[in-house]
Amino acid sequence: MSPHFPTSAHADDPVAEQARAWVVFLASGEHSDAGMQAFEHWLAQPAHRRAFEHERRLWRSLGPSPLAPATAVASSPAAGRPRRRNLRWAAAAAAVVALLVAWPDAWLRLQADHRSNHHVQVVQLPDGSRAVLDADSAIAVRFDAHARRIQLLRGRAWFEVTADAQRRFSVAAGNGVVEDISTAFTVARHGDTVETEVGQGCVRVANPMDGGWTYLQVGQRAMYGAHSGVTRLADVAADRVGAWRQGELLLDEATVVDAVRDVGRYRRGPTFVRGDLSGLPAVSAALRIDQPEQALDALAATAGLQVTRLPLGVAIVHR
């Protein structure tokens, strides 16, 4: 898929129009090598990056329900703006709304500044800090002159923070926040639940269900949810925190379904569970995520299950 650019000579701002087309292209998920090369070439030209970031921020500001702002643009033109421009905005907004319905990941693609696929990915942040994204994870970076903010949009990430006395470093995830004090730590999202572990130093954690901060030191863990406050979990050895960065997935009394899901993050193709596996014993294991197929087979064998592999990388775990 490649973007379609308007060719009308009456366009108010051709670069902005092109930027909107590239936003739609990136949200579509249909990224050919040729299309991405064309995007990078376009982005490298003068003023194009600024226009693209401006248009992407506009789409981000639409929020989880983009249809209402799109309708407002179509029905309430700003004073002095030509009707043709409003029609183009409405058409572009409608295209993005359609993409958000057709591709569930489209909104994530527009929000994320960094996103990993089935591999662990290292990200160098603007302040010299380092983030390591686990497979199938995404973050948005919000740094300014006063604060350093990361939003964990999906999955799990390790943060190794460079000291800056003037700007706090915080990670927003779910309905709470994990704030660095002087440390390296992980934050993980599992649906509405967020878990953090400290590998070095200290962090503090809070969410709206609590009245204050919970402080964590090396080897300490905590979790919170959409409807629950911060809860301390059992401590772990410091060298187990973020072990997935070294290619090792540590499962500790995990349900079989959760274990299959965790291993599936590192596979190229989709992984499915067939049947009710809730009655099976919990699993504890150390698996190599750089060999995900062998890891899935070993997990299935441990639980007394089978793996059926189909074309396009599909794997089905069943009794």
Residue frames relative to the residue before (quaternion, step in Angstrom):
aa qw qx qy qz dx dy dz
M 1.0000 0.0000 0.0000 0.0000 0.00 0.00 0.00
S 0.0398 -0.7754 0.6301 0.0133 3.59 -1.00 0.86
P 0.5594 -0.6334 0.4084 0.3452 3.59 -1.04 0.67
H 0.3096 -0.7155 0.5933 0.2002 3.54 -1.21 0.60
F 0.1996 -0.8084 0.5472 0.0856 3.56 -0.58 1.14
P 0.5100 -0.6224 0.4918 0.3325 3.59 -1.07 0.72
T 0.2219 -0.7945 0.5544 0.1104 3.57 -1.04 0.73
S 0.4125 0.7334 -0.4630 0.2786 3.57 1.26 0.01
A 0.4501 -0.6941 0.4976 0.2609 3.56 -0.93 0.86
H 0.6597 0.5148 -0.3057 0.4543 3.58 1.26 -0.31
A 0.3500 0.7475 -0.5032 0.2560 3.61 1.19 0.19
D 0.4855 -0.6821 0.4638 0.2898 3.60 -0.90 0.94
D 0.7985 -0.0305 0.0674 0.5975 3.59 0.92 -0.85
P 0.2712 -0.8088 0.4974 0.1579 3.60 0.01 1.25
V 0.6448 0.5234 -0.3430 0.4390 3.62 0.95 -0.77
A 0.6441 0.5064 -0.3224 0.4741 3.59 1.01 -0.79
E 0.6222 0.5343 -0.3349 0.4640 3.57 1.01 -0.78
Q 0.6660 0.4933 -0.2996 0.4726 3.56 0.92 -0.90
A 0.6274 0.5397 -0.3346 0.4506 3.58 1.00 -0.81
R 0.6483 0.5051 -0.3214 0.4704 3.59 0.98 -0.81
A 0.6326 0.5284 -0.3320 0.4586 3.57 1.03 -0.76
W 0.6590 0.4925 -0.3163 0.4723 3.58 1.02 -0.75
V 0.5873 0.5566 -0.3709 0.4557 3.62 1.09 -0.61
V 0.6566 0.4983 -0.2999 0.4803 3.56 0.95 -0.92
F 0.6350 0.5418 -0.3211 0.4474 3.58 0.98 -0.86
L 0.7008 0.4633 -0.2769 0.4664 3.59 0.84 -0.95
A 0.6481 0.5190 -0.3216 0.4552 3.59 1.09 -0.64
S 0.5976 0.6280 -0.3522 0.3528 3.58 1.14 -0.59
G 0.3721 -0.7390 0.4871 0.2796 3.58 1.07 -0.63
E 0.6132 0.5352 -0.3457 0.4670 3.61 1.26 -0.16
H 0.1364 0.8421 -0.5027 0.1395 3.56 0.51 1.21
S 0.1307 -0.7727 0.6185 0.0581 3.58 -0.41 1.19
D 0.6273 -0.5305 0.4015 0.4049 3.57 -1.21 0.43
A 0.6516 0.5171 -0.3161 0.4562 3.57 0.96 -0.86
G 0.6543 0.5178 -0.3149 0.4525 3.57 0.99 -0.82
M 0.6699 0.4890 -0.3028 0.4695 3.58 0.95 -0.85
Q 0.6278 0.5207 -0.3383 0.4693 3.60 1.04 -0.71
A 0.6415 0.5118 -0.3220 0.4722 3.57 1.02 -0.80
F 0.6331 0.5268 -0.3295 0.4616 3.59 1.02 -0.79
E 0.6691 0.4969 -0.3052 0.4606 3.61 0.87 -0.91
H 0.6313 0.5207 -0.3276 0.4722 3.59 1.06 -0.77
W 0.6571 0.5001 -0.3065 0.4735 3.58 0.95 -0.90
L 0.6700 0.5265 -0.3014 0.4278 3.59 0.90 -0.94
A 0.6595 0.5392 -0.3076 0.4238 3.59 1.10 -0.68
Q 0.5829 0.5978 -0.3790 0.3991 3.60 1.19 -0.30
P 0.6696 -0.5408 0.3272 0.3901 3.61 -1.11 0.68
A 0.8534 0.1509 -0.1638 0.4713 3.54 -1.07 0.96
H 0.5327 0.6542 -0.4173 0.3377 3.63 1.18 -0.24
R 0.6448 0.5204 -0.3433 0.4423 3.62 0.92 -0.82
R 0.6495 0.5136 -0.3251 0.4568 3.58 0.94 -0.84
A 0.6547 0.5032 -0.3168 0.4668 3.60 0.95 -0.83
F 0.6505 0.5187 -0.3217 0.4520 3.58 0.96 -0.86
E 0.6719 0.4886 -0.3081 0.4636 3.61 0.86 -0.91
H 0.6230 0.5370 -0.3400 0.4560 3.58 1.06 -0.72
E 0.6913 0.4667 -0.2875 0.4708 3.59 0.85 -0.94
R 0.6385 0.5204 -0.3400 0.4537 3.60 1.01 -0.74
R 0.6333 0.5157 -0.3402 0.4661 3.60 1.01 -0.71
L 0.6158 0.5430 -0.3488 0.4520 3.59 1.05 -0.70
W 0.6827 0.4710 -0.2959 0.4738 3.59 0.91 -0.89
R 0.6074 0.5445 -0.3556 0.4563 3.57 1.07 -0.67
S 0.6708 0.5284 -0.2986 0.4262 3.57 0.99 -0.86
L 0.5068 0.6515 -0.4284 0.3676 3.59 1.22 -0.20
G 0.3392 -0.7674 0.4831 0.2505 3.60 1.17 -0.53
P 0.7636 -0.4073 0.2550 0.4313 3.57 -1.35 -0.03
S 0.7529 0.3102 -0.1956 0.5465 3.61 1.19 -0.38
P 0.0632 -0.8711 0.4854 0.0402 3.58 0.46 1.17
L 0.5166 0.6740 -0.4239 0.3149 3.59 1.15 -0.33
A 0.6458 0.5426 -0.3364 0.4187 3.58 0.98 -0.81
P 0.6799 0.4550 -0.3183 0.4790 3.65 0.80 -0.82
A 0.6177 0.5444 -0.3565 0.4416 3.58 1.02 -0.72
T 0.6559 0.5011 -0.3089 0.4726 3.57 0.99 -0.86
A 0.6353 0.5398 -0.3337 0.4401 3.57 1.01 -0.82
V 0.6310 0.5301 -0.3367 0.4554 3.57 0.98 -0.76
A 0.6924 0.4876 -0.2832 0.4503 3.54 0.95 -0.84
S 0.7855 0.3750 -0.1848 0.4564 3.58 0.95 -0.82
S 0.7771 0.2871 -0.1624 0.5361 3.61 1.19 -0.39
P 0.0995 -0.8310 0.5446 0.0545 3.63 0.38 1.18
A 0.4767 -0.6494 0.5094 0.3024 3.53 -1.09 0.73
A 0.6061 -0.5835 0.3947 0.3691 3.53 -1.10 0.71
G 0.8223 0.2609 -0.1987 0.4651 3.54 -0.99 0.89
R 0.6219 0.5365 -0.3658 0.4378 3.62 1.16 -0.19
P 0.5121 -0.6611 0.4448 0.3207 3.57 -0.90 0.82
R 0.5854 -0.5860 0.4296 0.3596 3.56 -1.12 0.65
R 0.6051 0.5761 -0.3634 0.4122 3.57 1.02 -0.74
R 0.6471 0.5188 -0.3298 0.4509 3.59 0.96 -0.79
N 0.6449 0.5147 -0.3237 0.4631 3.58 1.00 -0.80
L 0.6342 0.5242 -0.3332 0.4605 3.56 1.02 -0.73
R 0.6479 0.5036 -0.3276 0.4683 3.57 1.00 -0.77
W 0.6307 0.5182 -0.3334 0.4718 3.58 1.02 -0.79
A 0.6598 0.5097 -0.3161 0.4528 3.59 0.90 -0.88
A 0.6521 0.5109 -0.3172 0.4616 3.57 0.98 -0.83
A 0.6589 0.4986 -0.3116 0.4692 3.56 0.96 -0.86
A 0.6498 0.5116 -0.3191 0.4628 3.59 0.97 -0.85
A 0.6460 0.5179 -0.3210 0.4598 3.58 0.97 -0.83
A 0.6294 0.5346 -0.3362 0.4528 3.57 1.04 -0.76
V 0.6716 0.4835 -0.3068 0.4701 3.58 0.93 -0.84
V 0.6107 0.5407 -0.3505 0.4603 3.61 1.01 -0.77
A 0.6534 0.5073 -0.3149 0.4654 3.58 0.94 -0.87
L 0.6542 0.5089 -0.3164 0.4615 3.58 0.98 -0.79
L 0.6419 0.5293 -0.3308 0.4454 3.58 0.99 -0.78
V 0.6491 0.4875 -0.3105 0.4946 3.57 1.14 -0.59
A 0.7133 0.4694 -0.2630 0.4491 3.56 0.88 -0.96
W 0.7850 0.1868 -0.0984 0.5824 3.60 1.01 -0.76
P 0.3511 -0.7672 0.4914 0.2159 3.63 -0.29 1.18
D 0.6751 0.4967 -0.2991 0.4562 3.61 1.13 -0.56
A 0.4379 0.7366 -0.4530 0.2460 3.59 1.20 -0.22
W 0.6663 0.4957 -0.3209 0.4553 3.60 0.87 -0.88
L 0.6297 0.5273 -0.3355 0.4615 3.58 1.02 -0.76
R 0.6311 0.5423 -0.3345 0.4424 3.59 0.98 -0.81
L 0.6901 0.4674 -0.2846 0.4736 3.58 1.00 -0.77
Q 0.6791 0.5017 -0.2951 0.4473 3.58 1.07 -0.67
A 0.7104 0.5146 -0.2695 0.3975 3.56 0.89 -0.98
D 0.3010 -0.7097 0.6067 0.1940 3.52 -1.20 0.70
H 0.7778 0.0796 -0.0413 0.6220 3.57 1.19 -0.59
R 0.0456 0.7983 -0.5956 0.0767 3.55 -0.91 0.96
S 0.2562 -0.7682 0.5700 0.1391 3.57 -0.93 0.92
N 0.3766 -0.6933 0.5528 0.2680 3.55 -1.23 0.39
H 0.7984 -0.2288 0.1636 0.5323 3.62 -0.50 -1.08
H 0.6387 0.4813 -0.3346 0.4984 3.57 1.27 0.32
V 0.5248 -0.5723 0.5176 0.3594 3.55 -1.30 0.39
Q 0.1083 -0.8185 0.5641 0.0081 3.58 -0.88 0.99
V 0.2810 -0.7529 0.5758 0.1505 3.58 -0.93 0.97
V 0.0867 -0.7950 0.6004 0.0054 3.58 -0.89 1.01
Q 0.2463 -0.7472 0.6004 0.1434 3.56 -0.83 1.01
L 0.2797 -0.7903 0.5265 0.1411 3.59 -0.57 1.13
P 0.6888 -0.5382 0.2927 0.3875 3.62 -1.14 0.58
D 0.7113 0.4551 -0.2651 0.4654 3.62 1.10 -0.60
G 0.6249 -0.5297 0.3464 0.4572 3.59 1.27 0.01
S 0.4957 0.6212 -0.4403 0.4176 3.59 1.26 -0.09
R 0.2841 -0.7583 0.5647 0.1595 3.55 -1.27 0.36
A 0.1162 -0.7555 0.6411 0.0691 3.54 -1.07 0.83
V 0.1279 -0.7542 0.6387 0.0836 3.55 -1.05 0.79
L 0.2085 -0.7962 0.5605 0.0916 3.57 -0.53 1.21
D 0.3931 -0.6737 0.5724 0.2530 3.55 -0.97 0.87
A 0.6880 -0.4514 0.3396 0.4555 3.59 -1.23 0.20
D 0.8460 0.1209 -0.1184 0.5056 3.56 -1.18 0.73
S 0.4845 0.6346 -0.4465 0.4039 3.56 0.84 1.03
A 0.0753 -0.8010 0.5934 0.0246 3.57 -1.20 0.47
I 0.0560 -0.7821 0.6201 0.0272 3.55 -1.14 0.74
A 0.2181 -0.7064 0.6485 0.1814 3.53 -1.36 0.37
V 0.2706 -0.7771 0.5560 0.1178 3.57 -0.94 0.95
R 0.0111 -0.7986 0.5998 -0.0482 3.57 -0.76 1.11
F 0.1432 0.7962 -0.5691 0.1470 3.59 0.25 1.25
D 0.0760 0.7678 -0.6357 0.0234 3.58 -1.09 0.71
A 0.7597 -0.3955 0.2598 0.4461 3.58 -1.28 -0.19
H 0.7487 0.4187 -0.2082 0.4699 3.59 1.19 -0.44
A 0.8200 0.0607 0.0092 0.5691 3.60 1.06 -0.60
R 0.2596 -0.7154 0.6244 0.1758 3.51 -1.35 0.43
R 0.0324 0.8226 -0.5615 0.0834 3.55 -0.36 1.25
I 0.1024 -0.7514 0.6501 0.0478 3.51 -1.09 0.87
Q 0.1564 -0.7529 0.6272 0.1232 3.57 -1.05 0.72
L 0.2518 -0.7492 0.5955 0.1437 3.56 -0.73 1.10
L 0.1981 -0.8277 0.5201 0.0723 3.55 -0.30 1.30
R 0.7964 -0.0498 0.0684 0.5988 3.57 1.08 -0.70
G 0.8380 0.3019 -0.1745 0.4196 3.53 -1.27 0.48
R 0.5850 -0.5728 0.4766 0.3200 3.52 -1.14 -0.77
A 0.0050 0.8041 -0.5936 0.0315 3.56 -1.07 0.76
W 0.2978 -0.7044 0.6209 0.1720 3.51 -1.30 0.67
F 0.1112 -0.7977 0.5912 0.0427 3.58 -0.94 0.89
E 0.0757 -0.7551 0.6510 0.0176 3.53 -0.91 1.03
V 0.1756 -0.8765 0.4477 0.0211 3.51 -0.09 1.43
T 0.3517 -0.7039 0.5848 0.1969 3.53 -1.05 0.91
A 0.5010 -0.6811 0.4444 0.2959 3.57 -0.83 0.98
D 0.1242 0.7493 -0.6429 0.0985 3.56 -1.09 0.85
A 0.2963 -0.8073 0.4855 0.1571 3.57 -0.13 1.29
Q 0.6876 0.5044 -0.2815 0.4398 3.59 1.13 -0.55
R 0.7888 0.2261 -0.1123 0.5604 3.60 1.17 -0.47
R 0.3361 -0.7413 0.5480 0.1927 3.57 -0.65 1.11
F 0.2858 -0.7286 0.5995 0.1673 3.53 -1.22 0.60
S 0.0823 0.8089 -0.5743 0.0954 3.58 -0.62 1.13
V 0.2292 -0.7431 0.6151 0.1299 3.52 -1.27 0.59
A 0.1864 -0.7686 0.6051 0.0913 3.57 -0.68 1.13
A 0.1205 0.7730 -0.6126 0.1123 3.56 -0.90 0.98
G 0.8034 0.0662 -0.0936 0.5843 3.56 -0.73 1.04
N 0.7447 -0.3708 0.2782 0.4802 3.58 -0.91 -0.90
G 0.6855 0.4616 -0.2909 0.4821 3.58 1.20 0.41
V 0.3170 -0.7308 0.5737 0.1908 3.52 -1.35 -0.11
V 0.1797 -0.7273 0.6519 0.1175 3.53 -1.23 0.70
E 0.1046 -0.8245 0.5559 0.0155 3.57 -0.63 1.13
D 0.4241 -0.7155 0.5070 0.2263 3.53 -0.88 1.03
I 0.1839 -0.7411 0.6308 0.1379 3.52 -1.19 0.68
S 0.6913 -0.3308 0.2074 0.6080 3.60 0.99 -0.87
T 0.4391 0.7527 -0.3420 0.3516 3.53 0.43 1.13
A 0.2334 -0.6615 0.6627 0.2623 3.45 -1.50 -0.26
F 0.0801 0.8202 -0.5501 0.1352 3.56 -0.76 1.01
T 0.3310 -0.7125 0.5747 0.2290 3.55 -1.31 0.24
V 0.0878 -0.7381 0.6640 0.0812 3.53 -1.31 0.52
A 0.0319 -0.8099 0.5851 -0.0281 3.58 -0.86 0.99
R 0.2179 -0.7570 0.6039 0.1215 3.56 -1.11 0.80
H 0.0030 0.7572 -0.6528 0.0198 3.55 -0.98 0.96
G 0.7824 -0.1747 0.0799 0.5924 3.57 0.11 1.28
D 0.8025 -0.2121 0.1862 0.5257 3.59 -0.70 -1.12
T 0.6246 0.5456 -0.3322 0.4492 3.58 1.28 -0.04
V 0.1292 -0.7782 0.6127 0.0478 3.56 -1.04 0.88
E 0.0747 -0.7917 0.6062 0.0135 3.57 -0.96 0.92
T 0.0667 -0.7897 0.6089 0.0334 3.57 -1.05 0.78
E 0.0997 -0.7732 0.6256 0.0282 3.54 -1.17 0.77
V 0.3007 -0.7657 0.5458 0.1591 3.58 -1.02 0.79
G 0.2170 -0.7870 0.5691 0.0979 3.55 -0.79 1.09
Q 0.7818 0.0111 0.0132 0.6232 3.59 1.15 -0.65
G 0.8336 0.2684 -0.1568 0.4566 3.56 -1.19 0.52
C 0.5389 -0.6069 0.4929 0.3135 3.55 -1.02 -0.89
V 0.0563 -0.7598 0.6450 0.0590 3.57 -1.20 0.60
R 0.2029 -0.7314 0.6191 0.2014 3.52 -1.34 0.03
V 0.2106 -0.7964 0.5657 0.0379 3.53 -1.05 0.94
A 0.0932 0.7859 -0.6083 0.0596 3.57 -1.07 0.73
N 0.0206 0.7545 -0.6543 -0.0469 3.52 -1.34 0.37
P 0.7106 -0.5027 0.2678 0.4131 3.64 -1.15 0.40
M 0.6048 0.5779 -0.3637 0.4099 3.62 1.17 -0.38
D 0.7044 0.4259 -0.2488 0.5105 3.59 1.27 -0.32
G 0.4786 -0.6851 0.4763 0.2733 3.52 -1.27 0.39
G 0.8163 0.0876 -0.0387 0.5696 3.60 1.19 -0.14
W 0.6936 -0.4719 0.3590 0.4092 3.54 -1.34 -0.32
T 0.2160 -0.7057 0.6546 0.1637 3.53 -1.31 0.55
Y 0.2292 -0.8006 0.5435 0.1053 3.59 -0.65 1.11
L 0.0982 -0.7931 0.6009 0.0155 3.55 -0.98 0.93
Q 0.1752 -0.7727 0.6027 0.0948 3.54 -1.10 0.79
V 0.8029 -0.3098 0.1931 0.4713 3.59 -1.33 -0.03
G 0.8317 0.1955 -0.1742 0.4896 3.55 -0.90 1.02
Q 0.6095 0.5534 -0.3634 0.4361 3.59 1.23 -0.09
R 0.1776 -0.7866 0.5896 0.0452 3.53 -1.19 0.76
A 0.0133 0.7748 -0.6318 -0.0182 3.52 -1.29 0.42
M 0.1353 -0.7722 0.6140 0.0923 3.54 -1.29 0.37
Y 0.0262 -0.7644 0.6420 0.0534 3.52 -1.32 0.36
G 0.2198 -0.7869 0.5659 0.1105 3.55 -1.25 0.39
A 0.7304 -0.4216 0.3042 0.4431 3.52 -1.33 0.04
H 0.7994 0.2146 -0.1006 0.5520 3.60 1.10 -0.66
S 0.6999 0.4058 -0.2755 0.5191 3.59 1.17 0.44
G 0.5035 -0.6629 0.4729 0.2886 3.53 -1.14 0.66
V 0.7056 -0.4351 0.3396 0.4443 3.54 -1.33 -0.14
T 0.0665 -0.7967 0.6007 -0.0092 3.57 -0.83 1.07
R 0.4013 -0.7022 0.5338 0.2467 3.57 -0.90 0.92
L 0.2136 -0.7544 0.6100 0.1146 3.55 -1.11 0.81
A 0.6879 -0.4618 0.3439 0.4420 3.56 -1.29 0.18
D 0.5142 -0.6491 0.4676 0.3094 3.58 -1.02 0.80
V 0.1738 -0.7562 0.6199 0.1172 3.55 -1.29 0.45
A 0.6063 -0.5249 0.4330 0.4115 3.55 -1.28 0.28
A 0.5868 -0.6176 0.3931 0.3460 3.57 -0.97 0.87
D 0.6887 0.4914 -0.3036 0.4383 3.61 0.98 -0.74
R 0.5942 0.5427 -0.3746 0.4605 3.58 1.28 -0.02
V 0.5504 0.6180 -0.3990 0.3948 3.60 1.21 -0.38
G 0.8435 0.0497 -0.0694 0.5304 3.57 -0.67 1.08
A 0.1978 0.8154 -0.5227 0.1508 3.59 1.09 0.65
W 0.5628 0.6128 -0.3841 0.4003 3.60 1.16 -0.51
R 0.5550 0.6003 -0.4003 0.4140 3.62 1.18 -0.38
Q 0.7167 0.4085 -0.2308 0.5160 3.56 1.20 -0.59
G 0.6392 -0.5741 0.3119 0.4055 3.58 1.24 0.37
E 0.6469 0.5030 -0.3243 0.4726 3.58 1.21 0.33
L 0.1853 -0.7648 0.6099 0.0936 3.56 -0.86 1.03
L 0.1478 -0.8017 0.5773 0.0472 3.56 -0.59 1.19
L 0.1064 -0.7868 0.6075 0.0236 3.55 -0.68 1.16
D 0.0369 -0.8061 0.5900 -0.0289 3.56 -0.75 1.07
E 0.8165 -0.2029 0.0771 0.5350 3.54 -0.25 1.33
A 0.2766 0.7649 -0.5258 0.2490 3.58 0.94 0.92
T 0.5101 -0.5946 0.5032 0.3646 3.57 -1.14 0.52
V 0.6216 -0.5571 0.3874 0.3914 3.58 -1.15 0.55
V 0.6462 0.5223 -0.3277 0.4497 3.59 0.95 -0.83
D 0.6618 0.4871 -0.3106 0.4777 3.60 0.93 -0.84
A 0.6398 0.5305 -0.3267 0.4499 3.59 1.00 -0.79
V 0.6460 0.5043 -0.3139 0.4795 3.58 0.97 -0.84
R 0.6361 0.5249 -0.3241 0.4635 3.57 0.99 -0.82
D 0.6650 0.5113 -0.3096 0.4477 3.58 0.92 -0.90
V 0.6676 0.4774 -0.3034 0.4841 3.59 0.93 -0.86
G 0.6387 0.5680 -0.3216 0.4075 3.57 0.99 -0.83
R 0.5454 0.6270 -0.3979 0.3887 3.60 1.16 -0.46
Y 0.7341 0.4376 -0.2254 0.4678 3.57 1.10 -0.71
R 0.5650 0.5861 -0.3885 0.4317 3.61 1.26 0.04
R 0.5448 -0.6222 0.4545 0.3309 3.56 -1.16 0.58
G 0.7664 0.3239 -0.1724 0.5273 3.59 1.00 -0.79
P 0.6482 -0.5290 0.3753 0.3989 3.61 -1.27 0.21
T 0.2147 -0.7629 0.6014 0.1013 3.54 -1.19 0.69
F 0.0765 -0.8154 0.5738 -0.0048 3.58 -0.77 1.07
V 0.2671 -0.7124 0.6221 0.1849 3.55 -1.30 0.49
R 0.1356 -0.7871 0.5982 0.0646 3.57 -0.86 1.00
G 0.7893 0.2714 -0.2299 0.5005 3.53 -0.87 1.00
D 0.5663 -0.5907 0.4634 0.3400 3.53 -1.36 0.20
L 0.0560 -0.8192 0.5706 -0.0135 3.57 -0.50 1.23
S 0.3649 0.7780 -0.4587 0.2263 3.59 1.27 0.16
G 0.6720 0.5159 -0.3064 0.4340 3.61 1.13 -0.50
L 0.5295 0.6440 -0.4108 0.3689 3.60 1.22 -0.12
P 0.5848 -0.5893 0.4174 0.3696 3.62 -1.10 0.61
A 0.5834 -0.5704 0.4483 0.3651 3.56 -1.22 0.54
V 0.3511 -0.7511 0.5363 0.1581 3.54 -1.21 0.66
S 0.0292 -0.7444 0.6664 0.0297 3.54 -1.12 0.82
A 0.2302 0.7761 -0.5477 0.2114 3.57 -0.64 1.09
A 0.2574 -0.7021 0.6326 0.2015 3.54 -1.37 0.26
L 0.0214 -0.8313 0.5520 -0.0621 3.57 -0.47 1.23
R 0.4299 -0.6864 0.5263 0.2589 3.57 -1.12 0.69
I 0.2633 -0.7959 0.5248 0.1477 3.58 -0.54 1.14
D 0.5865 0.5480 -0.3907 0.4507 3.59 1.24 -0.13
Q 0.7064 0.2879 -0.2326 0.6034 3.57 1.37 0.11
P 0.0477 -0.8824 0.4663 0.0415 3.59 0.75 1.08
E 0.6291 0.5322 -0.3628 0.4352 3.63 1.00 -0.64
Q 0.6593 0.4842 -0.3036 0.4887 3.57 0.97 -0.87
A 0.6258 0.5387 -0.3368 0.4525 3.59 1.05 -0.76
L 0.6577 0.5003 -0.3146 0.4671 3.59 0.94 -0.83
D 0.6452 0.5111 -0.3215 0.4681 3.60 0.97 -0.81
A 0.6629 0.5047 -0.3073 0.4599 3.59 0.93 -0.88
L 0.6404 0.5189 -0.3193 0.4676 3.58 1.00 -0.82
A 0.6607 0.5060 -0.3097 0.4599 3.58 0.90 -0.92
A 0.6554 0.5123 -0.3158 0.4564 3.58 0.94 -0.86
T 0.6328 0.5409 -0.3263 0.4478 3.58 1.00 -0.80
A 0.7451 0.3924 -0.2043 0.4991 3.57 1.03 -0.84
G 0.4948 -0.6727 0.4231 0.3517 3.60 1.27 0.00
L 0.5062 0.6427 -0.4113 0.4020 3.56 1.13 0.69
Q 0.3522 -0.7045 0.5711 0.2312 3.53 -1.37 0.12
V 0.2534 -0.7377 0.6047 0.1607 3.54 -1.28 0.48
T 0.1124 -0.7692 0.6272 0.0476 3.56 -0.80 1.07
R 0.1639 -0.8015 0.5717 0.0630 3.56 -0.72 1.10
L 0.1539 -0.7861 0.5980 0.0280 3.52 -0.98 1.02
P 0.6913 -0.4495 0.3350 0.4559 3.61 -1.24 0.14
L 0.7875 0.3128 -0.2676 0.4586 3.55 -1.36 0.44
G 0.6518 -0.5728 0.3112 0.3875 3.58 1.15 0.57
V 0.4177 0.7157 -0.4705 0.3033 3.61 1.23 0.17
A 0.0517 -0.7753 0.6292 0.0161 3.58 -0.99 0.89
I 0.1120 -0.7842 0.6093 0.0366 3.58 -0.92 0.96
V 0.1849 -0.7773 0.5967 0.0750 3.57 -0.72 1.15
H 0.1318 0.8017 -0.5611 0.1586 3.58 -0.70 1.09
R 0.6405 -0.5129 0.4010 0.4074 3.54 -1.31 0.18
